[in-house]
């Protein structure tokens, strides 16, 4: 096994730490004892493909985060959170190859002071039903002070629709897709995630979070509906225990192995007790409704990213030929900040190899 493979691009070289699918991850022990992943899935990082800072009307001046990718025809549509002069608002970029992106500016607006998306309208997931695209996005009335305006609890799911991924998107304030519930695993966060139509119903793998005294615990839940314009029914038990400390989701079904793969970002904690998004994990299952915490692996972290050695955020995956593309946000260098993140691209060969097998 070669741990440090030198790949040359012209006159410069880039070091990749490539670990095989059957290789154990570097042993990590978190200061509060939260679970770690002991396996790795092979993933080759290509680096930054879209930098923050030059979006229209200063829409991503302070960062570009939480990439969500859709494809229609021969065009990829990337929704991403632009941290701009007015707050974190969803922006759109388009590409033919996932590498060269044309930024189109914001696609959502902030609501007025009476609305739950008064301070942020971000992280949208979309699914098409007949000729209509249904968008579920994160709204919150609370942020940190200017200029960064980082969204703060509660994180709520809100609804919009359009006949095109380019918009215009019409907000549906009369729809409350995922109402939070006190004393549940989604009491302070019930924000949207990946959606898939399974059998006769839609499933959404949403982010849930709860406060345990001063500690925030995070997981994923499954919400179900047969009507995208109504509230979803939320499973009473989360997909994973709150102790897993994960958020955001992107699913891929590998027809070759008849296996579901769930990609998510993990929240780590440093030696000073400060939390940050430290890695992208993957879980796998033959049954979309049943998952096992033992079936997980690290996909991308500071050891195999070629540019991010601190914070690595939300993943989004999409099939491209015989490979699976992974788009993600991260802070360049050693930074663990929420701000000044760009979008990177990594690749996995198909069919995906289940680590440890």
C-alpha positions in Angstrom: 0.0 0.0 0.0 1.3 3.4 -1.0 0.3 6.1 1.5 1.9 9.1 -0.1 1.5 8.9 -3.9 3.0 11.8 -5.8 0.9 12.9 -8.8 2.5 15.4 -11.2 0.5 18.1 -13.0 2.9 20.0 -15.2 5.6 21.5 -13.1 3.8 21.1 -9.8 3.1 18.1 -7.7 0.3 17.2 -5.4 0.5 14.7 -2.5 -2.5 12.3 -2.1 -2.9 10.0 0.8 -4.8 7.2 -0.8 -6.0 4.4 1.5 -7.5 1.2 0.2 -11.1 0.2 1.0 -10.0 -2.5 3.4 -7.6 -0.3 5.3 -8.4 0.7 8.9 -8.8 4.4 9.5 -6.2 6.1 11.7 -7.4 5.5 15.2 -9.2 8.6 16.4 -10.2 9.3 20.0 -12.5 12.2 20.7 -12.2 14.2 23.9 -15.8 13.5 24.9 -15.8 9.8 23.8 -18.1 10.2 20.8 -17.9 7.2 18.4 -15.3 7.1 15.6 -15.2 5.2 12.3 -12.6 2.4 12.2 -12.7 1.7 8.4 -12.0 3.8 5.3 -13.6 3.8 1.8 -11.2 4.7 -1.0 -11.7 8.2 -2.3 -9.5 10.3 -4.6 -9.6 14.1 -4.0 -9.3 16.4 -7.0 -9.2 19.6 -5.1 -11.1 22.9 -5.3 -13.4 23.3 -8.3 -15.3 26.4 -7.2 -13.9 29.1 -5.0 -15.9 31.5 -2.9 -15.8 35.3 -3.3 -16.8 36.2 -6.8 -20.5 35.5 -6.9 -22.9 38.0 -8.3 -24.0 40.9 -6.1 -21.5 39.8 -3.4 -23.6 36.7 -2.7 -20.6 34.5 -1.6 -18.2 37.1 -0.3 -17.6 35.2 2.9 -17.9 31.6 1.8 -19.5 28.9 -0.4 -20.9 25.9 1.6 -23.2 22.9 1.5 -23.2 21.9 -2.1 -26.4 20.1 -3.4 -26.1 18.9 -7.0 -28.8 18.0 -9.5 -28.6 17.1 -13.2 -31.1 17.8 -15.9 -30.1 17.2 -19.6 -26.4 17.7 -19.9 -26.2 20.4 -17.2 -25.3 20.1 -13.5 -27.1 22.5 -11.2 -25.3 23.2 -8.0 -27.2 24.8 -5.1 -24.8 26.2 -2.5 -25.0 28.4 0.5 -23.5 31.8 -0.3 -22.4 33.7 2.8 -22.9 37.2 1.5 -23.6 40.7 2.5 -27.2 39.9 3.5 -26.7 36.5 5.2 -26.5 32.9 4.1 -28.7 32.5 1.1 -28.9 29.7 -1.5 -27.1 30.4 -4.7 -26.9 28.6 -8.1 -24.0 27.6 -10.2 -24.0 25.6 -13.5 -21.5 23.2 -15.1 -21.2 20.7 -17.9 -18.3 18.7 -16.2 -18.5 19.4 -12.4 -15.2 21.3 -12.7 -15.9 24.6 -14.4 -18.8 26.4 -12.8 -20.7 29.5 -13.9 -22.2 31.3 -10.9 -25.8 32.6 -11.4 -26.3 34.4 -8.0 -29.0 33.8 -5.4 -32.1 31.8 -6.1 -33.9 32.5 -2.9 -34.6 35.7 -0.9 -34.9 36.3 2.8 -38.4 36.5 4.3 -39.7 39.5 6.2 -39.5 39.8 10.0 -42.6 37.7 10.5 -41.2 34.7 8.6 -39.0 31.8 9.8 -36.5 32.5 6.9 -36.0 36.1 8.0 -32.2 35.6 8.5 -31.3 32.6 6.3 -32.8 30.8 3.3 -30.3 28.1 2.5 -29.3 24.4 1.9 -32.1 23.5 -0.5 -32.9 20.0 -1.7 -35.1 19.5 -4.7 -37.0 16.6 -6.2 -39.1 16.5 -9.4 -42.7 15.3 -9.5 -44.2 15.4 -13.0 -43.4 18.8 -14.3 -42.8 20.6 -11.0 -39.6 20.8 -8.9 -40.3 20.8 -5.1 -37.6 22.5 -3.0 -37.1 22.0 0.7 -34.7 24.6 2.2 -33.4 25.6 5.6 -34.8 28.7 7.2 -34.0 30.4 10.5 -34.9 33.7 12.1 -31.6 33.8 14.1 -27.9 34.3 13.2 -24.7 35.6 14.7 -24.0 39.3 14.3 -22.8 40.8 10.9 -20.8 40.5 8.9 -20.7 36.7 8.9 -24.4 36.0 10.0 -23.9 32.3 10.8 -27.3 30.6 11.1 -28.4 29.7 14.6 -31.1 27.5 16.1 -33.8 26.7 15.3 -33.0 25.2 11.9 -36.4 24.7 10.1 -37.5 23.2 6.9 -39.4 25.4 4.5 -40.9 24.8 1.0 -40.8 26.3 -2.5 -41.6 25.1 -6.0 -40.7 25.9 -9.6 -41.0 24.5 -13.1 -37.2 24.9 -13.5 -34.1 24.4 -11.4 -33.1 27.9 -12.4 -36.3 29.2 -10.9 -38.1 31.4 -10.2 -38.8 29.6 -6.9 -42.2 30.4 -5.4 -42.2 30.1 -1.6 -45.0 28.2 0.1 -45.2 29.6 3.6 -48.5 27.7 4.2 -46.6 24.3 4.1 -44.7 23.2 7.2 -42.8 20.1 6.0 -40.9 19.0 9.1 -42.3 20.7 12.3 -39.9 20.4 15.2 -41.1 18.6 18.3 -40.1 19.3 21.9 -38.4 16.5 23.8 -37.4 14.7 20.6 -34.3 14.1 18.6 -35.3 17.0 16.3 -36.2 19.6 18.9 -33.8 22.3 17.7 -33.1 21.1 14.2 -35.4 19.6 11.6 -33.6 20.7 8.5 -33.9 19.1 5.0 -31.9 16.4 3.4 -31.7 14.0 0.5 -35.0 12.7 -0.9 -35.9 9.6 -2.8 -39.1 8.0 -4.0 -39.2 4.5 -2.6 -42.1 2.3 -3.5 -45.2 4.5 -3.1 -43.8 7.2 -0.8 -41.1 9.8 -0.6 -38.4 9.5 2.0 -36.3 12.3 3.3 -33.2 11.8 5.3 -33.3 15.0 7.3 -31.0 16.4 10.0 -32.2 16.3 13.5 -30.6 17.8 16.6 -31.4 18.2 20.3 -29.9 20.0 23.3 -28.5 17.9 26.2 -27.9 20.6 28.7 -25.2 22.7 26.9 -24.3 20.0 24.5 -25.8 19.7 21.0 -26.3 16.2 19.7 -27.0 15.5 16.1 -28.3 12.6 13.9 -30.4 11.8 10.9 -34.1 10.9 10.8 -36.5 9.6 8.1 -39.6 11.6 7.2 -42.2 10.2 4.8 -45.0 11.5 2.6 -47.1 10.8 -0.4 -47.9 14.5 -0.9 -45.0 16.9 -1.3 -47.3 19.9 -0.5 -48.2 18.7 3.1 -46.3 18.0 6.3 -44.2 14.8 6.4 -44.6 12.0 8.9 -41.5 11.8 10.9 -40.2 8.4 12.3 -40.2 8.5 16.1 -36.8 6.8 16.3 -33.8 8.3 14.4 -31.8 6.5 11.8 -28.8 6.5 14.2 -28.3 7.4 17.9 -27.7 11.1 18.7 -24.3 10.1 19.9 -23.1 9.5 16.3 -22.9 13.3 15.9 -23.7 13.5 12.1 -25.7 15.9 10.0 -26.8 16.3 6.4 -27.3 13.4 3.9 -26.7 12.3 0.4 -27.8 8.8 -0.7 -26.7 6.6 -3.6 -28.1 3.2 -4.6 -25.5 0.9 -6.2 -27.5 -1.4 -8.5 -24.4 -3.7 -8.9 -24.3 -4.6 -5.2 -28.0 -3.8 -4.4 -26.7 -1.6 -1.5 -27.6 1.8 -0.3 -24.8 4.2 0.7 -25.5 7.2 2.9 -22.9 10.0 2.9 -22.9 12.5 5.7 -20.6 14.9 7.5 -19.3 14.1 11.0 -19.0 16.6 13.8 -15.7 16.1 15.6 -14.4 17.9 18.7 -10.9 19.1 19.3 -8.7 19.1 22.4 -10.2 22.4 23.6 -13.7 21.1 23.4 -14.6 23.0 20.2 -16.7 21.2 17.6 -16.2 21.4 13.9 -17.0 19.3 10.8 -14.0 17.0 10.6 -14.9 14.3 8.0 -17.3 12.8 5.6 -18.5 9.4 6.6 -20.5 6.8 4.7 -22.9 4.2 6.0 -24.2 1.2 4.0 -27.3 -1.0 4.1 -29.3 -3.4 2.0 -32.5 -1.9 3.5 -33.1 1.8 3.1 -35.2 1.7 6.3 -32.7 -0.1 8.5 -29.1 1.0 9.2 -26.3 -0.2 11.5 -23.8 2.1 13.2 -21.1 -0.6 12.8 -21.4 -0.4 9.0 -19.6 2.9 8.5 -16.3 4.3 7.2 -14.4 7.5 6.7 -14.5 8.7 3.1 -12.8 12.1 3.2 -10.8 13.9 5.9 -7.6 15.7 6.4 -5.5 12.7 5.6 -6.7 12.3 2.0 -8.0 15.8 1.1 -5.3 17.6 -1.0 -6.3 21.1 0.2 -8.4 20.9 3.4 -6.6 19.9 6.6 -9.1 21.3 9.1 -12.9 21.6 8.5 -14.5 19.4 5.9 -18.3 19.8 5.4 -21.4 18.5 3.8 -21.2 15.9 1.0 -23.3 15.5 -2.2 -22.9 12.6 -4.5 -23.9 11.9 -8.1 -23.1 9.2 -10.6 -20.9 10.1 -13.5 -20.2 7.2 -15.9 -18.5 4.4 -14.0 -17.5 6.7 -11.1 -19.3 8.5 -8.2 -18.6 12.2 -7.8 -18.5 13.7 -4.4 -18.9 17.5 -4.0 -18.1 19.0 -0.6 -17.3 22.2 1.1 -14.1 22.8 3.1 -11.9 25.5 4.5 -8.5 25.7 2.8 -5.4 24.8 4.9 -5.7 24.2 8.6 -8.8 26.4 9.1 -11.8 25.0 11.1 -13.9 28.1 10.5 -17.5 28.2 9.3 -16.4 30.9 6.9 -14.3 31.3 3.8 -15.1 27.8 2.5 -14.9 26.7 -1.1 -16.3 23.7 -3.0 -14.1 20.6 -3.7 -14.6 17.5 -5.9 -13.5 13.9 -5.2 -14.1 10.6 -6.9 -14.9 6.9 -6.1 -14.9 4.0 -8.5 -18.1 2.1 -9.1 -19.3 -0.3 -8.0 -18.4 0.9 -4.5 -16.4 -1.5 -2.4 -17.8 -2.1 1.0 -14.9 -1.6 3.5 -13.8 -4.6 5.4 -15.2 -7.1 2.9 
